[in-house]
Amino acid sequence: MKSVKPSELGFKDASFLVRIARKAVEYYFDHGRPLPAPSDAPSIVFRPGAAFVTITTFHSYEHRELRGCIGHVTPIKPLIDSVIEVAIEAAFRDPRFPPLTRQELGRVTFEVTVLGPLEKLPKEPALRIRSFTIGLHGLVARKGYLQGLLLPDVPLEYLWDEETFLAETCVKAGLPPSCWLDPSVEFFRFEGRAWREKEPLGEIEERDLVEEYRLMLSRLAG
């Protein structure tokens, strides 16, 4: 069975995944086990798919603070099962944060990013830096057993340029920031589409990360 590409998902399909991410965490609070995949879910989500779930503490629409983020890089199981699994992992097992509490549920937003297949970047640094688009692509750096991944929205948080995005992906992999200049380090890009709650328990929206990045740079330039 072919894996789900981000471009195949309609808004209703994606909205369902964001809702199911929240329900998975609520169900885990109540039952201590993963939510069974609903039989009436859209058929496309039963195909293999790779996804990340990001949980943020909501301060305002523009200001959200990371509370947990876990995901699968490759489509190793049905997309709905991946979302349910990584939602629970992001809520309770992200080593950077204490487990989410029930009291926080009304103060956090859920975001689901569906990943496309990994595409290898050229070895030449001059070509690497021109082989991806901020907002459209996420990056993976890999050398031996070391691997680091950054989602497409991460450069927006800090207004990174392409070189900084490459360098920070190196750091995420536990490698020196200059590792992207090393041809022996493999780099990959992947497309990612992200949908999130506008506010806790609120309506769902798809993020246009390329446009968000453009607007941020425009404001910075004055």
C-alpha positions in Angstrom: 0.0 0.0 0.0 1.4 3.4 -1.0 2.3 5.8 1.8 0.3 9.1 2.1 1.9 12.1 0.6 1.1 15.5 2.2 -0.4 16.8 -1.0 -3.1 14.1 -1.0 -4.7 15.2 2.3 -7.8 17.3 2.1 -8.7 19.8 4.8 -11.3 17.4 6.4 -8.7 14.6 6.5 -6.2 16.8 8.2 -8.7 18.4 10.6 -9.6 14.8 11.6 -5.9 14.1 12.4 -5.6 17.2 14.6 -8.7 16.3 16.5 -7.6 12.7 16.9 -4.2 13.9 18.3 -6.0 15.7 21.1 -8.5 12.9 21.7 -5.6 10.4 21.9 -4.1 12.4 24.8 -7.5 12.8 26.5 -8.2 9.1 26.2 -4.7 8.2 27.6 -5.5 10.3 30.7 -8.8 8.4 31.2 -7.7 4.9 30.3 -3.9 4.7 30.4 -3.7 3.1 26.9 -3.7 4.3 23.3 -7.0 5.3 21.7 -8.3 2.7 19.2 -8.4 4.0 15.7 -12.0 5.0 14.9 -13.6 2.8 12.2 -15.3 5.8 10.6 -12.0 7.7 10.0 -11.3 8.8 6.5 -9.9 5.9 4.5 -6.7 7.7 3.5 -5.5 7.8 7.1 -5.3 4.0 7.2 -2.5 4.1 4.6 1.1 4.3 5.9 2.1 7.8 6.8 4.8 9.7 8.6 3.8 12.5 11.0 4.9 14.6 13.9 2.6 16.0 16.6 3.6 19.3 18.2 2.0 20.5 21.5 2.3 24.2 22.4 1.3 26.2 25.4 -1.0 28.9 24.1 -0.4 32.4 25.2 -1.9 34.2 22.2 -2.4 33.4 18.5 1.1 34.7 17.8 2.8 33.5 20.9 2.9 29.7 21.6 5.6 27.9 23.7 6.7 24.4 22.8 5.4 21.8 25.2 6.3 18.6 23.3 7.1 17.4 19.8 7.6 13.8 18.7 7.2 12.0 15.4 8.0 9.4 12.8 10.3 10.2 9.9 9.3 7.3 7.8 5.8 5.8 7.1 6.2 2.7 9.3 2.5 2.3 10.2 -0.9 3.6 9.2 -1.0 7.4 9.4 -3.8 7.5 12.0 -1.8 5.0 14.2 1.3 7.2 13.9 -0.6 10.3 14.9 -2.2 8.6 17.9 1.2 7.1 19.0 3.3 10.3 18.6 0.6 12.5 20.2 0.9 10.4 23.4 4.7 10.5 23.1 4.8 14.2 22.7 2.4 14.7 25.7 4.1 12.3 28.1 7.5 11.2 26.9 9.3 14.1 25.3 12.5 14.1 27.4 12.8 17.9 27.2 9.6 18.4 29.3 7.7 16.9 32.2 4.6 14.9 31.3 1.6 17.0 30.4 -1.0 17.4 33.1 -4.7 17.2 32.7 -5.0 20.8 33.9 -2.9 21.9 30.9 -5.2 20.4 28.3 -7.3 23.5 28.1 -4.2 25.7 27.6 -2.4 23.9 24.9 -2.8 23.6 21.1 -2.2 20.5 19.0 -0.5 20.6 15.6 0.0 17.7 13.1 2.7 17.8 10.4 2.5 15.1 7.8 5.8 14.4 6.1 6.6 13.4 2.6 9.4 11.1 1.5 13.1 11.9 2.2 14.9 13.3 -0.8 18.7 13.3 -0.8 20.5 16.7 -1.2 23.7 17.1 -3.2 27.0 16.6 -1.5 28.4 19.9 -2.8 27.8 22.7 -0.2 27.0 25.3 -2.8 24.3 23.1 -4.2 22.9 22.0 -0.8 22.2 25.5 0.3 20.1 26.1 -2.9 18.2 22.7 -2.8 15.4 23.5 -0.3 12.9 26.2 0.5 12.4 27.5 4.0 8.8 26.9 5.0 8.2 24.2 2.4 10.9 21.7 3.4 12.2 20.2 6.6 15.8 18.8 6.8 17.5 15.7 8.0 21.3 15.3 8.7 22.7 11.9 9.0 26.2 10.4 9.7 26.5 6.9 10.9 24.2 6.4 13.9 23.8 10.2 14.4 20.7 11.8 12.9 18.9 15.1 13.4 15.6 16.3 12.0 14.1 19.8 12.0 10.5 20.4 10.8 9.7 23.1 8.2 8.3 25.5 10.8 11.4 25.6 13.0 13.3 28.2 10.9 10.3 30.5 11.3 10.6 30.6 15.0 14.1 32.1 14.8 14.1 33.7 11.3 17.0 31.5 10.2 18.4 31.8 6.7 19.3 28.7 4.6 22.8 28.4 6.0 21.7 28.6 9.6 19.0 26.0 9.0 21.6 23.6 7.7 23.9 24.4 10.6 21.2 23.9 13.2 20.2 20.6 11.6 23.8 19.5 12.1 23.6 20.5 15.8 20.3 18.6 16.2 22.2 15.5 15.0 25.0 16.0 17.5 27.4 17.2 14.9 29.4 20.4 14.5 27.4 23.3 12.9 29.7 23.2 9.9 28.9 19.6 9.2 26.8 20.6 6.1 30.1 21.5 4.4 31.3 17.8 4.9 30.3 15.6 1.9 30.4 12.5 4.1 27.4 13.9 6.1 24.2 13.0 4.3 21.5 15.6 4.0 17.8 15.1 3.1 14.9 17.3 2.6 11.2 16.5 3.0 8.0 18.3 2.3 5.7 18.9 5.3 2.2 20.3 5.6 1.1 21.5 9.0 -2.4 21.9 10.5 -3.1 23.2 14.0 -5.8 24.4 16.4 -6.1 28.2 16.1 -6.6 28.2 19.9 -7.0 25.4 22.5 -10.0 23.3 21.4 -10.6 25.8 18.6 -11.0 25.6 14.8 -8.4 24.0 12.6 -6.2 25.9 10.1 -3.5 24.9 7.7 -0.4 26.9 8.1 1.2 28.5 5.0 4.7 28.4 6.3 6.3 29.9 3.2 4.0 32.9 3.4 4.5 33.2 7.2 8.3 33.3 6.6 8.0 35.9 3.9 5.8 38.1 6.1 8.2 37.8 9.1 11.2 38.8 6.9 9.1 41.7 5.5 8.3 43.0 9.0 12.0 42.6 10.0 13.1 44.7 7.1 10.6 47.4 8.1 
